[in-house]
Amino acid sequence: MRYVYLFLVFAGIFLLILPIAVPVIKTSADFSMFNSDWAGCSEFATVLADRGNLVPLINPYNSFDLKEKSVLVVVGPDISFSPLEIEEVRGFLDKGGTLFLADDFGTANGLISGLGLNGSFCDKPLGDIFYDKRADFPVVARIEDPELSYGVEKLVLNVPSVITGLAGEVFSSKVSVVGENRKSYPIMAETRYGAGRVILLSDPDILINDMMAENRDFIVNLVSYLGSDSFYFDDAHHRDFNPYSIATIYIQRELDRGKAFMVFAFVAALLVLTGTGILRLLARSIVRFMVFRIYYPLLHILCRHIPRLSGVIQNTLMPARSEKDMFDELPEGVDIKILKRIIKEMRTGSKYDAGYEQREGKGIRRKTKSRNW
């Protein structure tokens, strides 16, 4: 028996330290929360999940009930939005939801116009003399909202567009150029819609894994700025997204010394209790307590209040056998006298047998009360 316990202990420790395989959705689609490569948004999704509840959307909006006071996150869509989806977003905003829409050259303009907003994403890139490393990476010059700008040294863009028709919160420099027009352009803008709000960001590349190092402080502030702890991440509008592509990751687990000591101490105590017979005695005491302190008294009460039950119990639990055979199979320590009395009471359905019972040599008589007329 000791070897069995030792085997179980070592098997348990082995399972605790064995790496476990976890299947996860994997895709190479740009801006997908399931893409952990450079063009994915898995790190941005992690920031969202750390803030609260994150739910991926891989089906059209009209097949999913968007809860109010949540944020619908749409990053880099390359599939158009259907009229039913636009209607679902409208109802979501009317109930107080927030739409965060990050796009660059106009794929999401169909959703914006379907909502009846004046703003849009420009279809031309932004150029600026202020950039990081090369001209494709302009640097934002001004973040007006203090919640967004807190602790942010710089915000690096990646071939961005600009927002037209809406007041901004984040701006390029005054010498930035779109086409032939030189001025400061909104990179991020916000507008109210019903009881909710719409937030536009004209460069989804800000949120990809490859640019997380430069923009992490701003992204953390942005998630807080969205004003909710419940997020829906749209992967349904990424053309190359394949929800059936599955990858397997391995998680290495280690058992620290403190837990290992507790496991071995428990097994050592178990072996001592088993070897000395204390465990068997304890188990027998528990069984006796359950039988004589709970089961028999409860059965006795039921038989007293439900006389028919005594006959049923006698026929089912106590088949026709001689008392001698029945008592021979009892374990040690059982008081046969008490057991006989309980059985007798169960058979009669009463604590007294025909008004008379002998208990330890003393006569107990039941007398009818006399009435004086």
N, C-alpha and C positions, 0 to 999 in steps of 0.2 A: 504493500500500500504506500509506503514512503517513497518508493521509486516512481510511483504514479504521480504523486504530488510534485516531486522534483521535475519530472518530465513536463507537467503542465506549466510550472513556473518558467522553465527555460523556453518553452514554446511561446508563452505569453510575452516574455521579454523580447524574443526574436520578432514577434509580430509588431511590437511597439517600435522597434528600431528599423524595421524593414521599410524601404521606400514604398510609397503607395502611388498607384497610377490613377490619375484623374482625367476623364475625357472632357475636353472643352471644344467649343466651336472655334474653328480657325478659318480665316479667310485672308485673301490678299487684296481685298477691295480697299481703295483709298478712303480714308476718313472713317473707316469702320471701327467701332469700339472693340471688335474681336480681332483686329489686325495689330499685332505687336511689333511689326516691322516699322521702318522709318516713316512711312506714309500713313500709318494707322493712327487711331485715337485711343488706344488702350490706356495710355497714361492719363489722358484727360478724363476718360471714363472712371479711372481709379480715384481721381480727385472728386468726381461727382458722387461715387459710391461712399467715399469717406465722409461726405457731407450728409448723406441720408440714404434714401431708397432709390435704386437705379433699376429701371425696367427697359430691356431692349424691345424695340418694335421691328418686327420682320414681316409684318402684314400691313395692308392699307389701313389708314386711320379709321375708316368707317366700319371696319370689322373689330374695332377695339374701343372700349369705353374709357375715354380719357377723363380722369378724375380732376375735379376743380382744385384750384390752389396748387397745381403742379406746374412743372416746366417741361415743355416739349422742345427737345434739343434736336435741331436739324443742321448737320454739318456737311457741306460740300455735296448737295444732291445733284444727281445727273439723270434723274428720271422725273418727268413732269408729274404734276399733282392733278388728280381727277376732280371733277366737280363735287363728287360725294365727299372726297377728302377735304376739300376746301370748306364745304358746309360743316363738316365735323370740327375743323379748326375754328371756324367762326363761333360755333356753339361753345367750344372749349374756352375761347377768349371771353365770350359774354358771361360765362360763369365765374370768371376771375382767374383763369389760367394765364400762363406766360409762354409766349412763343419766342425762342431764341433761334435765330436763323442766320447761319454763317455761310456766305456764298461769295463768289468773286465776279464772274462775268455773266450773270443773268439767268442761270437755269431756274432759280427760285423766284424770278420775277412773275411767273404765272401765278404762284401762290399769293404774292403781294397784291397783284392787281385783282385777283379773285376776291380778296378781302376788302377791296375798295380803298387801299391806302395810296397816298400820293407818292411815297418814296419808291426807290428802285435801286438796283445795283447797276453801275455803269459798265458798259461792255468794253471799256478801254482801260489799260493798265495805268497805274500811278508811277510817275518818275519823280525822283527827288535827289538833291545834291547831298543830303544827309542819309548815309546808309552804313550798313555794317558789312565789312569785308568787300562787298562789291555792290554795284548799282541795283541788282535784283532784290536786295534786302534793305529797303528803306527803313528808317527808324522814325517812330512816332515822336512828334515834337511836343504834343500837349494832351494831357488827360485831365479834363476839367473836374470830374467827379472825385471827391477826396477818398471815397471808399474804393474806387478802382485804382487810384494812383498811390495808395499807401504802400510804402516800401518798394515801389517799382523804380528801378534806375533807368531802364529803357525797355521799349517794346519793339521787337524786331519783326518786320513783315516779310512776306515772300511773294513777290510779283503780285501785289494787291490790286484790287479795284477800289472804287470809292462809292459813297452813297449820295444819291441826289434826292432832293425834295423833302428832306427831314432835317431837323436840328440835331446836331451831334453832341457826343460826350467825349469822343477821342478824335484827335485831328492830326493831319500831316502838317508839315512846315508851311510857311507862307510862300515859299519859293518852289513848292511841288507843282508838277505839271501833269495834266490829263489832256491829251491831244495838243492843242495850241494854247490852252488856258492855264495861266499860272496863278495859283492862289492856294489857300489852306482848304483842304477837303475833309469832310467827315469820314472817318474810318469805322466808327461805331455810332449808332443813333438809336433813339428810343421814342416810342409814341404810345399813347393810351388807345385801347380798343375795348369798348364796352366796359366791363368791370376788370378786364385784364390789361395786358400790355404786350407790345411787340418790340423786340430788341434785335437790331440788325448789325452784323459784323461783316465787313467787306473783304475779309481775308481769312478763309477757313484754315489756311496753312499755319496760322498762329497756334492752332490747337494740336498739330500733329506731333508724334513722338520725337521727331528729329529736331524740333524747335522748342521742346519742353524746357531744356536747360536755360535758354535765354529768356523765356516768357513765363516760367513757373509762377513767379510772384503775382504777375498780372492775372494768370488763369485762376489762381486760388482766390484772388479778390473778385474776379468775375463770377465764380461759382457762388460766392457769398452775396454778390450784388443781384443775382437772379432771384433771391428772396424766397426760396423754398427748400425743403429737404426731401422732395419727391420729384424724380426726373424720369422722363421717357426719352430714350435715345433712339433716333430714327435710323435704322439700317435698311428699311424697306425701299428707300430711294437711292440706293447705291447699285448701279447696274451690274457690277461684277460680284456682288455679294452672294455667297453660296452657303446657306445655313446647314447643308448636309455634309460639308467638309469638316471632318472631325480630326483633331489632333490629340495626342496624349502627353500630358506633362507628368513628371515624376517629382514627388515631394519627399525630400529626405528628412526623416525624423530621428531625433536623438533622445535617449533616456538619460536624464541627468542623474548624478550620483545620489541625490536625496531620494528621488523616487525609487531608484534601484534598491537602496537600503531598506525603504519601507516595504517593498515587495518581498525581499529576502527575510526580513523580520517577521512578516505575516506568515510566510511559509514555515519558518522555524517554529513559531508558536503553534501553528497547526500540527506540525509533526510531533511536538511535545505532548499536546493534548491528545493526539491519536494514540501515541505509543503508551502513555500512562493510563489509558482508558477513561480519562476525564471527559473526553468528547462524547463517548458512548453513554456515559452516565448522565451527562447533561441532556443529551437527546432523549433518553428514556424519561428523565424528569419532566421535560417539556411535554412529551406525549401523555404522560400520566396526568399532568395538570390540565391539559386540554380535554382529556376524556372525562375525568372525575369532577372537575370544577366548572366546566362549561357544557360539554356535550350531554352528560347524564342529567344534570339539573335542568337544562333546557328541555330535554326529552320528557322528563318527569312532569314539568309544568304543562307542556302541551298535552300530555295524556290525561292530566287532571281536568283540564278545561275542554278537551275534545275527546270524550270517551271513545268514540268510534276509532280514533287514531290508534289507540292501544291495540285494537284487534288487527288493524292494518300492519302495524309495526311487528306484531307477533307473527303474522303470516309471511311477511316479506323479509324482515331483518332477522327473525328468530324462527326458522323452519322447525318442523317437528323433529326434535331430537331429545334424547334423554338428558336430564340435568347433569348426570354424571359425566357424559361425554363432553357436554358444553363447558363444564367447569374444569375439566382436565386440561384444556388447551389455553387456559388463562396464563398470562405472564406472571412472573414472580412479583410479589408486593401487592397484588390485588386482594382486597378484603372481600372474601367470598360471602360473608354474612350480609354486608351492605349491598352487594350485587344481587343476592337472592331477594332481599327486601324490595329493591328497585324493580326487579322483574315481577314480583308479586303485585306491587302497586300498579304496574303497567297493565297487568292482566285484568285486575279488578276495576281499574279506572278510578280508584279512590285510594286515599291514604289508609283507610280502615277496611277491613274485610268483614262484612256482615256485622258490623257494630262491635267487633271484638278483635284484638290483636295482642299477641304476646311479645313483649320487648324486654329482653334481659331479665326475664323472670317476673316482671311486674304486669299485672292485669290492667288493661285500659278498657273501660266500658263507656259506651255512649248511651245516655239515658234521655228519653223524651221528656221535655219540660211539662210538668203537670199544670193544669189550669184550675183555678178555684172559681167555681161558678157560684 
